[in-house]
Amino acid sequence: GRVVNMSTGAKQEVVLFRPANFGETTKAADALRSNKAVVLNLENVDKAMARRVVDFLSGCAYALDGNIQRVATSTYIITPFNVDVVGNLKEELKNSGIY
Protein backbone atom coordinates (compact mmCIF):
# COMPACT_ATOMS: atom_id res chain seq x y z
CA GLY A 1 0.00 0.00 0.00
CA ARG A 2 0.93 3.60 -0.36
CA VAL A 3 1.18 5.85 2.67
CA VAL A 4 0.62 9.58 2.35
CA ASN A 5 2.41 11.84 4.81
CA MET A 6 -0.31 14.14 6.11
CA SER A 7 1.88 15.92 8.67
CA THR A 8 2.32 18.93 6.36
CA GLY A 9 -1.16 20.12 7.26
CA ALA A 10 -2.31 19.83 3.65
CA LYS A 11 -5.86 18.54 3.37
CA GLN A 12 -6.93 15.92 0.87
CA GLU A 13 -10.10 16.73 -1.06
CA VAL A 14 -12.90 14.47 -2.17
CA VAL A 15 -15.01 15.74 -5.06
CA LEU A 16 -18.68 14.78 -5.17
CA PHE A 17 -19.75 14.48 -8.81
CA ARG A 18 -23.24 14.00 -10.26
CA PRO A 19 -23.10 14.58 -14.03
CA ALA A 20 -26.05 16.04 -15.90
CA ASN A 21 -24.47 15.22 -19.26
CA PHE A 22 -21.42 13.40 -20.59
CA GLY A 23 -19.56 16.65 -21.29
CA GLU A 24 -19.30 17.36 -17.58
CA THR A 25 -17.31 14.16 -17.06
CA THR A 26 -14.07 16.00 -17.81
CA LYS A 27 -14.53 17.88 -14.52
CA ALA A 28 -14.24 14.58 -12.65
CA ALA A 29 -11.21 13.60 -14.75
CA ASP A 30 -9.55 16.95 -13.97
CA ALA A 31 -10.14 16.42 -10.25
CA LEU A 32 -8.56 12.97 -10.50
CA ARG A 33 -5.58 14.45 -12.36
CA SER A 34 -5.21 16.88 -9.46
CA ASN A 35 -4.90 13.89 -7.09
CA LYS A 36 -8.40 14.32 -5.64
CA ALA A 37 -10.70 11.39 -4.98
CA VAL A 38 -14.05 11.49 -6.79
CA VAL A 39 -17.36 10.09 -5.56
CA LEU A 40 -19.45 9.51 -8.68
CA ASN A 41 -23.25 9.39 -8.32
CA LEU A 42 -25.08 8.11 -11.41
CA GLU A 43 -28.54 7.48 -9.97
CA ASN A 44 -30.20 10.13 -12.18
CA VAL A 45 -28.46 9.09 -15.41
CA ASP A 46 -29.73 6.65 -18.04
CA LYS A 47 -27.87 3.34 -18.41
CA ALA A 48 -26.16 4.21 -21.70
CA MET A 49 -24.69 7.44 -20.38
CA ALA A 50 -23.76 5.81 -17.07
CA ARG A 51 -21.79 3.14 -18.96
CA ARG A 52 -19.97 5.82 -21.02
CA VAL A 53 -19.11 7.82 -17.89
CA VAL A 54 -17.83 4.77 -16.02
CA ASP A 55 -15.81 3.60 -19.04
CA PHE A 56 -14.25 7.04 -19.52
CA LEU A 57 -13.37 7.52 -15.86
CA SER A 58 -12.09 3.94 -15.58
CA GLY A 59 -9.69 4.75 -18.41
CA CYS A 60 -8.64 7.96 -16.67
CA ALA A 61 -8.03 6.10 -13.41
CA TYR A 62 -6.00 3.44 -15.20
CA ALA A 63 -3.89 6.01 -17.06
CA LEU A 64 -3.12 7.78 -13.78
CA ASP A 65 -2.41 4.56 -11.84
CA GLY A 66 -5.60 5.17 -9.84
CA ASN A 67 -8.51 2.92 -8.99
CA ILE A 68 -12.28 2.82 -9.42
CA GLN A 69 -14.54 0.86 -7.10
CA ARG A 70 -18.30 0.47 -7.06
CA VAL A 71 -19.65 1.24 -3.59
CA ALA A 72 -23.41 1.11 -4.26
CA THR A 73 -25.84 0.46 -7.10
CA SER A 74 -25.16 3.77 -8.89
CA THR A 75 -22.21 5.10 -6.92
CA TYR A 76 -18.47 4.72 -7.48
CA ILE A 77 -15.35 6.04 -5.81
CA ILE A 78 -12.45 6.89 -8.08
CA THR A 79 -9.13 7.45 -6.39
CA PRO A 80 -5.75 8.72 -7.55
CA PHE A 81 -2.61 6.63 -7.11
CA ASN A 82 -1.90 8.10 -3.67
CA VAL A 83 -5.26 7.18 -2.07
CA ASP A 84 -6.20 3.67 -0.96
CA VAL A 85 -9.77 2.63 -0.23
CA VAL A 86 -9.88 0.29 2.74
CA GLY A 87 -12.69 -2.22 3.15
CA ASN A 88 -15.23 -3.55 0.72
CA LEU A 89 -18.56 -1.80 1.24
CA LYS A 90 -20.13 -3.71 -1.65
CA GLU A 91 -19.33 -7.03 0.03
CA GLU A 92 -20.62 -5.78 3.40
CA LEU A 93 -23.90 -4.64 1.82
CA LYS A 94 -24.28 -7.98 0.02
CA ASN A 95 -23.75 -9.90 3.24
CA SER A 96 -26.37 -7.81 5.03
CA GLY A 97 -28.91 -8.34 2.24
CA ILE A 98 -29.15 -4.65 1.36
CA TYR A 99 -27.27 -4.85 -1.96
NORKALIN-V691871 format. One record per pair of residues at least 4 apart in sequence whose ideal C-beta (glycine too) atoms are under 6 Angstrom apart, sorted by the first residue. I is the first residue (numbers start at 1). J is the second residue. If there is no record, write none. Layout:
I_J + I_J
This chain:
1_84 + 2_82 + 4_82 + 13_36 + 14_37 + 15_31 + 15_36 + 15_38 + 16_39 + 17_28 + 17_38 + 17_40 + 18_41 + 19_24 + 19_25 + 22_49 + 22_52 + 25_53 + 25_56 + 28_38 + 28_57 + 29_60 + 31_36 + 31_38 + 32_38 + 32_60 + 32_78 + 32_80 + 35_80 + 35_82 + 37_79 + 37_83 + 38_78 + 39_77 + 40_76 + 41_75 + 42_50 + 42_74 + 43_74 + 45_49 + 45_50 + 54_58 + 57_78 + 58_68 + 61_66 + 61_67 + 61_68 + 61_78 + 65_81 + 66_79 + 66_80 + 66_81 + 67_79 + 68_76 + 68_78 + 69_77 + 69_85 + 70_76 + 70_90 + 71_75 + 71_77 + 71_89 + 77_85 + 79_83 + 79_85 + 93_98 + 93_99 + 94_99
